[in-house]
Amino acid sequence: MSVWNPENIKDVAESIGIATLTDDATRALTSDVEYRLSQVLEEALKFMRHGKRTSLMTQDIAQALRALDVEPLYGYESTRPLRFGEASIGSGQPLYYIEDEEIEFEKLINAPLPKIPREISFTAHWLAVEGVQPSIPQNPTTAESRNQELTPKGPNANPNLAAMSGNDNVTVKPLVKHILSKELQQYFEKVCSALLDESNNEYRVAALASVGSDPGLHQLVPYFVQFIAEKITHNIKNTFVLTQMMELTHSMLDNRSLFLDPYIASLVPPILTCLVGRNLVASSDPLASYPLRQTAASLLQLVAKRYGKSSQTLKPRLARTCLKYFLDPTKPLTSQYGGIMGLQAVGGVEIIRALIVPNLKEYESLIRGALESVDEGKRREGEMVLRALMQALASLEGEGVGALNGFANGHAAEMKTALEEKIGGLFAERILEMDRPRLLKAVMEC
């Protein structure tokens, strides 16, 4: 038995000019109309359920027709519920229609105009900088954020539960700005344990390679910085630990995915400690700490080159620190060596010309005393310092152009006297022994 009335099919057929419609055709069209309607309703119910609603709306029917590739019905889109009226057309068959709202033109004309909408505009602000939310009007305050955290959540949560438990005015300061995931915590522990394991070199190399290439370690940067500072502070005479911390710093600087600008101020002190520290070894070998100081100098050069433009005071501060250790006679030769290497690393030729060359004559007495000492260890340290100074002077050779006039014409004595007046007899003798006129000219022009 058909649910759809066959008479409706005949009425529609007569409205389009089909006067005679057989009973078989009427029954076939009736069953097809029922199938099409059920198909539309099933699709509309899917849209209703996906919309988390329990009542079917005209938008659901329109979406169902569009999904079935049928032209949608126009004129029924409304956010208000439709009101249907009933009219009788005889023989007991009611006719339902949508009641139209009657509007009085007088009220419509006299009604106040709506407010002019504001122009659309966009503004940008920082939601968070390195995990810390700045205190600006666009961001919620700490109290508001805390209240949101204490608000009960969930479908069965009682909104008055926080107030009943006395937590409405409680403010708790978090211990950290963000919480690391368990995977990052395990990664951090594995890297730290690998770096401090002297027995497994392959393990250390793999850990340093991972820190230098992994792009997802930005949350671990402050923890690595703190780890480096703590280990250098508590292992100041352990060359192995200090070297590994410098290697870790180098890996972090090599990782282009890490944003280290806010942490440079915290990374520089450990590097300077390994560069100009007084006692960095526990062994009796006076030259055991020099490879570590050379590594620290290369790191200082990398930091100054990469971050010197973003921080205008970085290079001057580094230069002042290294110059102080270089010229302080109370400092050991190891610290003075670190100061020389640091000056050369920070500013290159300009720093050597401006700060090292003018102070060589005064420094000669100190280095000569070390070279003539009866202590073999001190003599070896003096040779290392002299070698560092000569290496710094040799870098000036590229600045000189041509040869000195008269140097090849027998005026070596005058040149030697002028050079001794400028940089002292010891350094003048070493430069003349090298027989490099371009270097001699560059030193004399300083």
RODO-2510 file (C-alpha; in nm, 4 decimals, decimal comma):
residues 446
     n   res          X          Y          Z
     1     m     0,0000     0,0000     0,0000
     2     s     0,1355     0,3375    -0,0989
     3     v     0,1802     0,6060     0,1651
     4     w     0,1771     0,8835    -0,0910
     5     n    -0,1712     0,9734    -0,2186
     6     p    -0,2022     0,8873    -0,5938
     7     e    -0,4482     1,1749    -0,6356
     8     n    -0,1606     1,4185    -0,5771
     9     i     0,0196     1,2631    -0,8749
    10     k    -0,2884     1,3162    -1,0956
    11     d    -0,3240     1,6772    -0,9743
    12     v     0,0369     1,7533    -1,0663
    13     a    -0,0077     1,5811    -1,4031
    14     e    -0,3155     1,7888    -1,4798
    15     s    -0,1297     2,1088    -1,3791
    16     i     0,1315     2,0456    -1,6481
    17     g    -0,1209     1,9499    -1,9215
    18     i    -0,1482     1,5710    -1,8896
    19     a    -0,5208     1,5117    -1,8699
    20     t    -0,5287     1,1315    -1,8828
    21     l    -0,2824     0,9304    -1,6710
    22     t    -0,3208     0,5533    -1,6481
    23     d    -0,3434     0,3792    -1,3132
    24     d    -0,0204     0,1833    -1,3749
    25     a     0,1704     0,5023    -1,4455
    26     t     0,0191     0,6667    -1,1359
    27     r     0,1274     0,3769    -0,9132
    28     a     0,4783     0,3746    -1,0600
    29     l     0,5189     0,7494    -1,0118
    30     t     0,3794     0,7245    -0,6562
    31     s     0,6355     0,4610    -0,5529
    32     d     0,9169     0,6591    -0,7162
    33     v     0,8134     0,9767    -0,5303
    34     e     0,8151     0,7857    -0,2005
    35     y     1,1651     0,6508    -0,2707
    36     r     1,2993     0,9954    -0,3621
    37     l     1,1493     1,1559    -0,0527
    38     s     1,2895     0,8883     0,1778
    39     q     1,6299     0,9313     0,0155
    40     v     1,6230     1,3082     0,0726
    41     l     1,5089     1,2635     0,4333
    42     e     1,7843     1,0121     0,5088
    43     e     2,0488     1,2508     0,3771
    44     a     1,8943     1,5413     0,5672
    45     l     1,8992     1,3406     0,8905
    46     k     2,2707     1,2811     0,8414
    47     f     2,3327     1,6572     0,8211
    48     m     2,1147     1,7063     1,1298
    49     r     2,3147     1,4528     1,3327
    50     h     2,6491     1,5936     1,2168
    51     g     2,5241     1,9363     1,3251
    52     k     2,4647     1,8001     1,6801
    53     r     2,0937     1,8858     1,6579
    54     t     1,7754     1,6958     1,7318
    55     s     1,5367     1,8919     1,5078
    56     l     1,5356     1,8868     1,1293
    57     m     1,5713     2,2259     0,9635
    58     t     1,5280     2,3578     0,6126
    59     q     1,9047     2,3925     0,5787
    60     d     1,9374     2,0154     0,6238
    61     i     1,6933     1,9536     0,3381
    62     a     1,8801     2,2006     0,1168
    63     q     2,2148     2,0355     0,1935
    64     a     2,0657     1,6916     0,1210
    65     l     1,9320     1,8062    -0,2159
    66     r     2,2711     1,9548    -0,3000
    67     a     2,4464     1,6295    -0,2008
    68     l     2,2067     1,4329    -0,4282
    69     d     2,2775     1,6705    -0,7182
    70     v     1,9230     1,8063    -0,7145
    71     e     1,8408     2,1728    -0,7497
    72     p     1,7584     2,3002    -0,3995
    73     l     1,4314     2,4636    -0,3067
    74     y     1,4516     2,8416    -0,2885
    75     g     1,2697     3,0691    -0,0469
    76     y     1,2768     2,8451     0,2596
    77     e     1,6070     2,9524     0,4150
    78     s     1,5180     3,1085     0,7479
    79     t     1,6678     3,1137     1,0933
    80     r     1,3200     3,1475     1,2483
    81     p     1,0825     2,8512     1,2815
    82     l     0,8246     2,8300     1,0056
    83     r     0,4589     2,8703     1,0977
    84     f     0,2173     2,6638     0,8957
    85     g    -0,1467     2,7517     0,8526
    86     e    -0,4325     2,5168     0,7607
    87     a    -0,6993     2,5858     0,5022
    88     s    -0,9857     2,3676     0,3888
    89     i    -1,0509     2,3247     0,0166
    90     g    -1,3516     2,0988     0,0515
    91     s    -1,4280     1,7296     0,0803
    92     g    -1,2426     1,7198     0,4115
    93     q    -0,8900     1,7628     0,2654
    94     p    -0,6866     2,0266     0,4539
    95     l    -0,4258     2,2377     0,2791
    96     y    -0,1207     2,3543     0,4730
    97     y     0,0636     2,6724     0,3855
    98     i     0,3296     2,8958     0,5360
    99     e     0,1890     3,2016     0,7040
   100     d     0,3488     3,5239     0,5888
   101     e     0,4190     3,7872     0,8498
   102     e     0,2257     4,1057     0,7931
   103     i     0,4373     4,4183     0,8147
   104     e     0,2932     4,7679     0,8498
   105     f     0,4786     5,0122     0,6266
   106     e     0,4213     5,2990     0,8699
   107     k     0,6029     5,1168     1,1500
   108     l     0,8753     5,0089     0,9101
   109     i     0,9321     5,3659     0,7862
   110     n     0,9308     5,5205     1,1345
   111     a     1,1589     5,2567     1,2861
   112     p     1,5057     5,3881     1,3824
   113     l     1,7888     5,3002     1,1500
   114     p     2,0298     5,0328     1,2698
   115     k     2,3772     5,1296     1,3819
   116     i     2,6408     5,1584     1,1120
   117     p     2,8673     4,8543     1,1339
   118     r     3,2307     4,9176     1,2183
   119     e     3,4857     4,8913     0,9440
   120     i     3,6789     4,5679     0,9315
   121     s     4,0353     4,6084     1,0557
   122     f     4,3157     4,3754     1,1520
   123     t     4,5825     4,4155     1,4183
   124     a     4,8748     4,1877     1,5011
   125     h     5,0125     4,1139     1,8463
   126     w     5,2432     3,8604     2,0069
   127     l     5,0522     3,5763     2,1688
   128     a     5,3714     3,4360     2,3177
   129     v     5,7453     3,4970     2,2829
   130     e     5,9632     3,1952     2,3533
   131     g     5,6833     3,0357     2,5531
   132     v     5,6206     3,3461     2,7683
   133     q     5,3000     3,5438     2,7200
   134     p     5,3606     3,9214     2,7143
   135     s     5,1418     4,1415     2,9340
   136     i     4,9451     4,3380     2,6729
   137     p     4,5730     4,4224     2,6585
   138     q     4,5087     4,1685     2,3805
   139     n     4,6249     3,8763     2,5956
   140     p     4,4409     3,7483     2,9044
   141     t     4,5950     3,8329     3,2372
   142     t     4,7487     3,5741     3,4653
   143     a     4,4474     3,5857     3,6969
   144     e     4,2059     3,5250     3,4099
   145     s     4,4114     3,2344     3,2821
   146     r     4,4266     3,0847     3,6295
   147     n     4,0504     3,1185     3,6724
   148     q     3,9976     2,9390     3,3435
   149     e     4,2230     2,6581     3,4595
   150     l     4,0286     2,6234     3,7863
   151     t     3,6877     2,6283     3,6168
   152     p     3,5341     2,2778     3,6172
   153     k     3,5088     2,1338     3,2685
   154     g     3,3004     1,8582     3,1154
   155     p     2,9306     1,7936     3,0524
   156     n     2,8592     1,7074     3,4161
   157     a     3,0791     1,9727     3,5756
   158     n     2,9320     2,1988     3,8397
   159     p     3,0228     2,5643     3,7672
   160     n     2,9974     2,6481     4,1391
   161     l     3,2348     2,3724     4,2457
   162     a     3,5444     2,5946     4,2426
   163     a     3,3782     2,8600     4,4563
   164     m     3,2425     2,5990     4,6976
   165     s     3,5883     2,4514     4,7491
   166     g     3,7392     2,7928     4,8190
   167     n     3,9461     2,8102     4,5004
   168     d     3,7814     3,1176     4,3568
   169     n     4,0560     3,3575     4,4729
   170     v     4,3535     3,1204     4,4820
   171     t     4,6504     3,2131     4,2621
   172     v     4,9276     2,9589     4,2151
   173     k     5,2491     3,0530     4,0386
   174     p     5,3577     2,7748     3,8010
   175     l     5,7071     2,6384     3,8485
   176     v     5,7865     2,6345     3,4758
   177     k     5,6616     2,8229     3,1748
   178     h     5,5827     2,5054     2,9832
   179     i     5,5786     2,1324     3,0467
   180     l     5,7996     1,9025     2,8439
   181     s     5,6526     1,5937     2,6897
   182     k     5,7707     1,2572     2,8162
   183     e     5,9545     1,1942     2,4893
   184     l     6,1519     1,5205     2,5176
   185     q     6,2345     1,4461     2,8822
   186     q     6,3720     1,1043     2,7871
   187     y     6,5649     1,2570     2,4966
   188     f     6,7204     1,5196     2,7248
   189     e     6,8244     1,2563     2,9804
   190     k     6,9728     1,0320     2,7113
   191     v     7,1754     1,3163     2,5578
   192     c     7,3073     1,4336     2,8956
   193     s     7,4076     1,0818     3,0003
   194     a     7,5757     1,0185     2,6636
   195     l     7,7841     1,3366     2,6826
   196     l     7,9154     1,2481     3,0284
   197     d     8,0018     0,8866     2,9361
   198     e     8,3779     0,8701     2,8794
   199     s     8,3731     0,5041     2,7796
   200     n     8,1457     0,5292     2,4746
   201     n     8,2759     0,7712     2,2154
   202     e     8,0296     0,6565     1,9485
   203     y     7,7392     0,7312     2,1825
   204     r     7,8679     1,0861     2,2409
   205     v     7,9161     1,1542     1,8700
   206     a     7,5629     1,0355     1,7927
   207     a     7,4167     1,2572     2,0672
   208     l     7,6028     1,5654     1,9440
   209     a     7,4995     1,4952     1,5842
   210     s     7,1354     1,4676     1,6921
   211     v     7,1455     1,7990     1,8804
   212     g     7,3068     1,9661     1,5804
   213     s     7,0475     1,8490     1,3270
   214     d     6,7154     1,7733     1,4994
   215     p     6,4594     2,0493     1,4168
   216     g     6,2257     1,9784     1,7102
   217     l     6,4443     2,0738     2,0076
   218     h     6,3382     2,4359     2,0602
   219     q     6,1681     2,3508     2,3911
   220     l     6,4896     2,1958     2,5228
   221     v     6,7097     2,4993     2,4553
   222     p     6,6760     2,6568     2,8047
   223     y     6,7361     2,3170     2,9643
   224     f     7,0532     2,2609     2,7605
   225     v     7,1748     2,6123     2,8469
   226     q     7,1186     2,5482     3,2172
   227     f     7,2832     2,2060     3,1899
   228     i     7,5954     2,3594     3,0300
   229     a     7,6226     2,6306     3,2961
   230     e     7,5802     2,3849     3,5853
   231     k     7,8323     2,1319     3,4568
   232     i     8,0984     2,3949     3,3901
   233     t     8,0435     2,5509     3,7323
   234     h     8,0727     2,2214     3,9220
   235     n     8,3446     2,0587     3,7052
   236     i     8,5842     2,3479     3,6535
   237     k     8,8908     2,1197     3,6654
   238     n     8,7481     1,8317     3,4658
   239     t     8,8785     1,8790     3,1138
   240     f     8,6588     1,6043     2,9695
   241     v     8,3334     1,7551     3,0996
   242     l     8,4353     2,1064     2,9941
   243     t     8,5213     1,9848     2,6445
   244     q     8,1890     1,8043     2,6100
   245     m     8,0001     2,1149     2,7164
   246     m     8,1805     2,3156     2,4491
   247     e     8,0947     2,0464     2,1941
   248     l     7,7295     2,0634     2,3012
   249     t     7,7355     2,4415     2,2619
   250     h     7,8839     2,4031     1,9162
   251     s     7,6104     2,1562     1,8175
   252     m     7,3400     2,3959     1,9359
   253     l     7,4948     2,6791     1,7356
   254     d     7,5120     2,4547     1,4277
   255     n     7,1409     2,3712     1,4481
   256     r     6,9745     2,6320     1,2261
   257     s     6,6305     2,5334     1,3554
   258     l     6,7039     2,6652     1,7058
   259     f     6,6384     3,0311     1,7884
   260     l     6,9242     3,1111     2,0263
   261     d     6,9165     3,4920     2,0286
   262     p     6,7530     3,5196     2,3751
   263     y     7,0042     3,2705     2,5204
   264     i     7,3323     3,4163     2,3913
   265     a     7,3773     3,6145     2,7138
   266     s     7,3605     3,2838     2,9032
   267     l     7,5845     3,0903     2,6624
   268     v     7,8719     3,3412     2,6565
   269     p     7,9814     3,3084     3,0271
   270     p     8,0487     2,9309     3,0026
   271     i     8,2490     2,9899     2,6830
   272     l     8,4528     3,2662     2,8473
   273     t     8,5142     3,0429     3,1486
   274     c     8,6669     2,7754     2,9252
   275     l     8,8637     3,0430     2,7392
   276     v     9,0242     3,2503     3,0179
   277     g     8,9668     3,0362     3,3272
   278     r     9,2626     3,0112     3,5659
   279     n     9,2719     2,6389     3,6464
   280     l     9,0893     2,4187     3,3985
   281     v     9,2862     2,0955     3,4432
   282     a     9,3709     1,8725     3,7338
   283     s     9,6800     1,7182     3,5718
   284     s    10,0368     1,8448     3,5991
   285     d    10,0699     1,9026     3,2227
   286     p    10,0773     2,2818     3,1779
   287     l     9,9547     2,2561     2,8169
   288     a     9,6575     2,0258     2,8805
   289     s     9,4014     2,3078     2,8804
   290     y     9,5157     2,4773     2,5581
   291     p     9,3072     2,2623     2,3172
   292     l     8,9997     2,3453     2,5281
   293     r     9,0823     2,7169     2,5113
   294     q     9,1223     2,6958     2,1350
   295     t     8,7807     2,5301     2,1062
   296     a     8,6271     2,8017     2,3222
   297     a     8,7907     3,0685     2,1033
   298     s     8,6388     2,9165     1,7890
   299     l     8,2966     2,9164     1,9581
   300     l     8,3423     3,2787     2,0607
   301     q     8,4262     3,3654     1,7018
   302     l     8,1098     3,1902     1,5813
   303     v     7,8930     3,3714     1,8372
   304     a     8,0430     3,7129     1,7566
   305     k     8,0060     3,6604     1,3823
   306     r     7,6476     3,5313     1,3916
   307     y     7,4948     3,7445     1,6674
   308     g     7,7114     4,0574     1,6583
   309     k     7,4669     4,2403     1,4310
   310     s     7,1568     4,1651     1,6384
   311     s     7,3336     4,2727     1,9598
   312     q     7,5370     4,5903     1,9096
   313     t     7,7087     4,5622     2,2488
   314     l     7,8127     4,1962     2,2183
   315     k     8,1472     4,2431     2,0442
   316     p     8,2619     4,5427     2,2562
   317     r     8,1842     4,3560     2,5790
   318     l     8,3674     4,0443     2,4629
   319     a     8,6659     4,2511     2,3501
   320     r     8,6880     4,4351     2,6840
   321     t     8,6788     4,1082     2,8777
   322     c     8,9501     3,9438     2,6668
   323     l     9,1672     4,2577     2,6738
   324     k     9,1488     4,2700     3,0524
   325     y     9,2794     3,9132     3,0819
   326     f     9,5476     3,9762     2,8190
   327     l     9,6979     4,2827     2,9891
   328     d     9,6563     4,1814     3,3545
   329     p    10,0011     4,0746     3,4831
   330     t     9,8435     3,9013     3,7825
   331     k     9,6669     3,6519     3,5593
   332     p     9,8440     3,3255     3,4669
   333     l     9,9792     3,2738     3,1174
   334     t     9,6932     3,0362     3,0374
   335     s     9,4400     3,3141     3,0950
   336     q     9,6491     3,5601     2,8956
   337     y     9,6652     3,3072     2,6121
   338     g     9,2848     3,2803     2,6234
   339     g     9,2557     3,6591     2,6145
   340     i     9,4774     3,6774     2,3030
   341     m     9,2840     3,4014     2,1254
   342     g     8,9557     3,5668     2,2252
   343     l     9,0580     3,9082     2,0904
   344     q     9,1599     3,7540     1,7602
   345     a     8,8347     3,5566     1,7411
   346     v     8,6040     3,8473     1,8256
   347     g     8,7350     4,1214     1,5991
   348     g     8,9936     3,9719     1,3679
   349     v     9,2412     4,2102     1,2056
   350     e     9,0738     4,5268     1,3348
   351     i     9,1023     4,4204     1,7000
   352     i     9,4648     4,3071     1,6494
   353     r     9,5598     4,6407     1,4966
   354     a     9,3742     4,8474     1,7591
   355     l     9,4291     4,6512     2,0816
   356     i     9,7099     4,3962     2,0489
   357     v     9,9837     4,5716     1,8492
   358     p     9,9873     4,8931     2,0623
   359     n    10,0321     4,6854     2,3816
   360     l    10,3037     4,4467     2,2596
   361     k    10,5952     4,6602     2,3797
   362     e    10,4648     4,6714     2,7369
   363     y    10,3780     4,3024     2,7259
   364     e    10,7299     4,2062     2,6129
   365     s    10,8771     4,2114     2,9652
   366     l    10,6162     3,9695     3,0908
   367     i    10,6518     3,7187     2,8077
   368     r    11,0315     3,7446     2,8120
   369     g    11,0359     3,6577     3,1807
   370     a    10,8314     3,3443     3,1089
   371     l    11,0591     3,2401     2,8225
   372     e    11,3723     3,2813     3,0375
   373     s    11,2249     3,1059     3,3406
   374     v    11,3949     2,8028     3,4892
   375     d    11,0592     2,6291     3,5151
   376     e    11,0124     2,4168     3,2034
   377     g    10,6349     2,4270     3,2310
   378     k    10,6324     2,8050     3,2412
   379     r    10,8678     2,8219     2,9439
   380     r    10,6337     2,5990     2,7436
   381     e    10,3408     2,8195     2,8365
   382     g    10,5408     3,1260     2,7329
   383     e    10,6096     2,9655     2,3955
   384     m    10,2365     2,9008     2,3500
   385     v    10,1542     3,2632     2,4291
   386     l    10,4306     3,3879     2,1946
   387     r    10,3048     3,1575     1,9211
   388     a     9,9503     3,2933     1,9644
   389     l    10,0766     3,6525     1,9384
   390     m    10,2820     3,5770     1,6278
   391     q     9,9819     3,4036     1,4739
   392     a     9,7734     3,7138     1,5416
   393     l    10,0415     3,9382     1,3850
   394     a    10,0684     3,7091     1,0819
   395     s     9,7028     3,7694     1,0063
   396     l     9,7921     4,1332     0,9373
   397     e    10,0019     4,0369     0,6356
   398     g     9,7053     4,0485     0,4032
   399     e     9,6458     4,4128     0,4984
   400     g     9,9843     4,5406     0,3851
   401     v    10,0343     4,6371     0,0202
   402     g    10,3762     4,6243    -0,1424
   403     a    10,7105     4,6180     0,0372
   404     l    10,8825     4,8746     0,2547
   405     n    11,0938     5,1217     0,0631
   406     g    11,4575     5,0643     0,1415
   407     f    11,4137     4,7223     0,3038
   408     a    11,5836     4,5568     0,0157
   409     n    11,8485     4,8271    -0,0152
   410     g    12,0488     4,7656     0,3018
   411     h    11,8387     4,9589     0,5512
   412     a    11,7581     4,6545     0,7679
   413     a    11,9111     4,8182     1,0762
   414     e    11,6836     5,1205     1,0523
   415     m    11,3827     4,8995     1,0009
   416     k    11,4732     4,6883     1,3019
   417     t    11,5141     4,9952     1,5205
   418     a    11,1782     5,1352     1,4120
   419     l    11,0112     4,7984     1,4655
   420     e    11,1632     4,7598     1,8131
   421     e    11,0351     5,1027     1,9087
   422     k    10,6880     4,9990     1,8029
   423     i    10,6407     4,6407     1,9279
   424     g    10,9520     4,5615     2,1330
   425     g    11,2741     4,3773     2,0602
   426     l    11,1434     4,0210     2,1077
   427     f    10,8573     4,0506     1,8610
   428     a    11,0655     4,2585     1,6187
   429     e    11,3309     3,9876     1,6117
   430     r    11,0740     3,7163     1,5430
   431     i    10,9147     3,9136     1,2594
   432     l    11,2511     3,9890     1,0979
   433     e    11,3456     3,6210     1,1182
   434     m    11,0316     3,5366     0,9206
   435     d    11,1595     3,7583     0,6310
   436     r    10,8126     3,8696     0,5227
   437     p    10,8191     4,2322     0,4001
   438     r    10,4418     4,2556     0,3637
   439     l    10,3945     4,1581     0,7290
   440     l    10,6596     4,4089     0,8351
   441     k    10,4850     4,6859     0,6414
   442     a    10,1442     4,5931     0,7914
   443     v    10,2840     4,6047     1,1467
   444     m    10,4542     4,9399     1,0873
   445     e    10,1304     5,0870     0,9532
   446     c     9,9352     4,9967     1,2670
***
